[in-house]
Amino acid sequence: MADLTAEDNKLVVLARATRARTRAAEGAAVRDSDGRTYAAATVDLPSLQLSAVQVCIGMAVASGSRGLEALVLLGDAEALTEPDAAAVADFAGDTVVIHLADPAGKLR
């Protein structure tokens, strides 16, 4: 993870821990424009399905955040899904640093 800043590496650690704790398909973490971090895992219930990225953004919005600086997504995806990319763009624009990694945290 030498390519990451210390703050972005913290996001990888948070996403890994959240994914491992919940045994979810994905783990994600974001840092908002105020430096606060949010970590989440995929929600897959019969009545509710949310990606880890969507949960993180929802948490940031609900906490009063006004934007994102960085996002880390751990899982099997090679790219953000269209809904995840749209949520990032709607909330934070196109200047967000996005890191994709495998489930162990190795950057793609």
C-alpha positions as CSV (number, residue, x, y, z in Angstrom):
1,M,0.0,0.0,0.0
2,A,3.0,2.3,-0.6
3,D,0.9,4.3,-3.2
4,L,-1.5,5.5,-0.5
5,T,-1.3,8.5,1.8
6,A,-1.5,7.7,5.5
7,E,-5.1,9.0,5.5
8,D,-6.1,6.8,2.5
9,N,-4.4,3.8,4.1
10,K,-6.6,4.4,7.2
11,L,-9.6,4.1,4.9
12,V,-8.3,0.7,3.7
13,V,-7.9,-0.5,7.3
14,L,-11.4,0.7,8.2
15,A,-13.0,-0.9,5.1
16,R,-11.1,-4.2,5.7
17,A,-12.2,-4.3,9.4
18,T,-15.8,-3.6,8.6
19,R,-15.9,-6.2,5.8
20,A,-14.3,-8.8,8.0
21,R,-16.6,-8.1,10.9
22,T,-19.7,-8.4,8.9
23,R,-18.5,-11.0,6.4
24,A,-20.1,-8.9,3.7
25,A,-19.3,-9.0,-0.1
26,E,-17.9,-5.5,0.0
27,G,-16.4,-3.1,2.5
28,A,-16.0,0.7,1.9
29,A,-14.7,3.7,3.7
30,V,-14.9,7.4,2.9
31,R,-13.3,10.6,4.2
32,D,-15.5,13.6,4.0
33,S,-14.4,17.2,3.3
34,D,-14.1,17.8,7.0
35,G,-11.8,14.9,7.5
36,R,-14.3,12.6,9.2
37,T,-14.4,8.9,8.2
38,Y,-17.2,6.5,7.7
39,A,-16.9,2.8,7.1
40,A,-19.6,0.4,6.0
41,A,-20.3,-3.0,4.5
42,T,-22.8,-4.3,1.9
43,V,-26.4,-4.5,3.2
44,D,-28.2,-7.5,1.7
45,L,-31.5,-8.1,3.4
46,P,-34.7,-9.4,1.7
47,S,-36.2,-6.0,2.0
48,L,-33.1,-3.8,1.6
49,Q,-30.1,-4.0,-0.6
50,L,-27.4,-1.3,-0.4
51,S,-23.8,-1.3,-1.6
52,A,-21.1,-0.5,0.9
53,V,-20.4,2.8,-1.0
54,Q,-24.1,3.7,-0.8
55,V,-24.2,3.1,3.0
56,C,-21.0,5.2,3.5
57,I,-22.5,8.1,1.5
58,G,-25.8,7.8,3.4
59,M,-23.9,8.0,6.7
60,A,-22.0,11.0,5.6
61,V,-25.1,12.8,4.3
62,A,-27.0,12.0,7.5
63,S,-24.1,13.4,9.6
64,G,-24.2,16.7,7.8
65,S,-21.2,16.3,5.5
66,R,-21.0,18.5,2.4
67,G,-18.7,16.3,0.3
68,L,-16.0,13.6,0.0
69,E,-12.3,13.7,-0.4
70,A,-11.6,10.0,-0.8
71,L,-13.2,6.6,-1.1
72,V,-11.9,3.1,-0.8
73,L,-13.9,0.1,-2.0
74,L,-12.8,-3.5,-1.1
75,G,-14.3,-6.4,-2.9
76,D,-14.3,-8.2,-6.3
77,A,-15.3,-5.2,-8.4
78,E,-12.9,-3.9,-11.0
79,A,-14.8,-0.5,-11.1
80,L,-17.6,1.3,-9.2
81,T,-21.1,0.2,-10.3
82,E,-23.2,2.8,-12.1
83,P,-25.3,3.4,-9.0
84,D,-22.2,3.9,-6.8
85,A,-20.5,6.2,-9.3
86,A,-23.7,8.2,-9.6
87,A,-24.0,8.5,-5.8
88,V,-20.4,9.7,-5.6
89,A,-20.9,12.2,-8.4
90,D,-24.3,13.5,-6.9
91,F,-22.8,14.0,-3.5
92,A,-19.2,14.9,-4.1
93,G,-18.6,15.7,-7.8
94,D,-15.7,14.3,-9.8
95,T,-12.7,15.3,-7.7
96,V,-13.0,12.4,-5.2
97,V,-9.9,10.1,-5.0
98,I,-11.2,6.6,-5.5
99,H,-9.2,3.5,-4.6
100,L,-10.4,0.0,-5.6
101,A,-8.8,-3.0,-3.8
102,D,-9.3,-6.7,-3.6
103,P,-10.9,-8.2,-0.4
104,A,-7.6,-8.3,1.3
105,G,-6.9,-4.6,0.7
106,K,-4.4,-4.9,-2.2
107,L,-4.9,-2.0,-4.6
108,R,-6.0,-2.8,-8.1
